[in-house]
Amino acid sequence: MKLPHRENAYVPAAKLADYLLSETHPVGRLKSRFFRSAGFHEANLGLLEQQLLALAHKTEVQGLVESPYGRKFIIAGNLQTPAGLRVAVRTVWLLETGDVRPRLITAYPA
């Protein structure tokens, strides 16, 4: 199964800059080390966003978790780094009840 409404999937800008690439966020700073070591930085946020969305658009869902907010879809795959390498990640997308726009919740090394 593919991510439902994947054509409407989005990555909030704050999720990238203030979480996944934040060196000071209590949880995000650990993820930041991974993404920064892969070559993702503030200067190429758009590339990280594109890679995450491509994963959501093309890759099969590996897991589904029902939550009080809606359904969480787990998708794992590879991101193309700015250096041309591929790194394995796991992403979680939330499709809130009644919504048609899956939103990136988190991403981390797989």
For each residue, the residues with C-beta under 8 A, 3 or more apart:
1: 60 61
2: 6 59 60 61
3: 6 9 56 57 61 73 75 93 95 102
4: 73 95 102
5: 8 9 95 100 101 102
6: 2 3 9 56 57 102
7: 57
8: 5 100 101 102
9: 3 5 6 53 56 57 93 101 102 103 104
10: 53 101 102 103 104
11: 15 16 49 52 53 103 104
12: 15 16 103 104
13: 16 17 45
14: 17 18 19
15: 11 12 18 19 20 104 105
16: 11 12 13 19 20 21 45 48 49
17: 13 14 21 22 42 45
18: 14 15 22 25 28
19: 14 15 16 22 25 27 28 31 106
20: 15 16 28 31 32 35 40 48 106 107
21: 16 17 28 32 35 36 40 41 42 45 48
22: 17 18 19 25 28 29 32
23: 29 32 36
24: 29
25: 18 19 22 28 29 32
26: 29
27: 19 30 31
28: 18 19 20 21 22 25 31 32
29: 22 23 24 25 26 32 33
30: 27 33 34
31: 19 20 27 28 34 35 106 107 108 109
32: 20 21 22 23 25 28 29 35 36
33: 29 30 36 37
34: 30 31 37 38 87 108 109
35: 20 21 31 32 38 40 48 107
36: 21 23 32 33 39 40 41
37: 33 34
38: 34 35 79 81 82 83 85 87
39: 36 44 81 82 83 85
40: 20 21 35 36 44 45 47 48 81 82
41: 21 36 44 45
42: 17 21 45
43:
44: 39 40 41 47 48 82
45: 13 16 17 21 40 41 42 48 49
46: 49 50
47: 40 44 50 51 82
48: 16 20 21 35 40 44 45 51 52 79
49: 11 16 45 46 52 53
50: 46 47 53 54
51: 47 48 54 55 79 80
52: 11 48 49 55 56 79 91 104 107
53: 9 10 11 49 50 56 57
54: 50 51 57 58
55: 51 52 58 59 75 77 78 79 89 91
56: 3 6 9 52 53 59 75 91 93 102 104
57: 3 6 7 9 53 54
58: 54 55 77
59: 2 55 56 75 76 77
60: 1 2 75
61: 1 2 3 64 73 74 75
62: 74 75 76
63: 73 74
64: 61 71 72 73 74
65: 71 72 74
66: 71 72
67: 70 71 72 94
68:
69: 94 96 97
70: 67 94 95 96 97 99
71: 64 65 66 67 94 95
72: 64 65 66 67 92 93 94 95 105
73: 3 4 61 63 64 92 93 94 95 102
74: 61 62 63 64 65 90 91 92
75: 3 55 56 59 60 61 62 90 91 92 93
76: 59 62 88 89 90 91 110
77: 55 58 59 88 89
78: 55 86 87 88 89
79: 38 48 51 52 55 86 87 89
80: 51 84 85 86
81: 38 39 40 84 85 86 87
82: 38 39 40 44 47
83: 38 39
84: 80 81
85: 38 39 80 81
86: 78 79 80 81
87: 34 38 78 79 81 109
88: 76 77 78 109 110
89: 55 76 77 78 79 107 108 109 110
90: 74 75 76 107 108 109 110
91: 52 55 56 74 75 76 104 106 107
92: 72 73 74 75 104 105 106 107
93: 3 9 56 72 73 75 102 103 104 105
94: 67 69 70 71 72 73 102 103 105
95: 3 4 5 70 71 72 73 99 100 101 102 103
96: 69 70 99 103
97: 69 70
98:
99: 70 95 96
100: 5 8 95
101: 5 8 9 10 95
102: 3 4 5 6 8 9 10 56 73 93 94 95
103: 9 10 11 12 93 94 95 96
104: 9 10 11 12 15 52 56 91 92 93 107
105: 15 72 92 93 94
106: 19 20 31 91 92
107: 20 31 35 52 89 90 91 92 104
108: 31 34 89 90
109: 31 34 87 88 89 90
110: 76 88 89 90
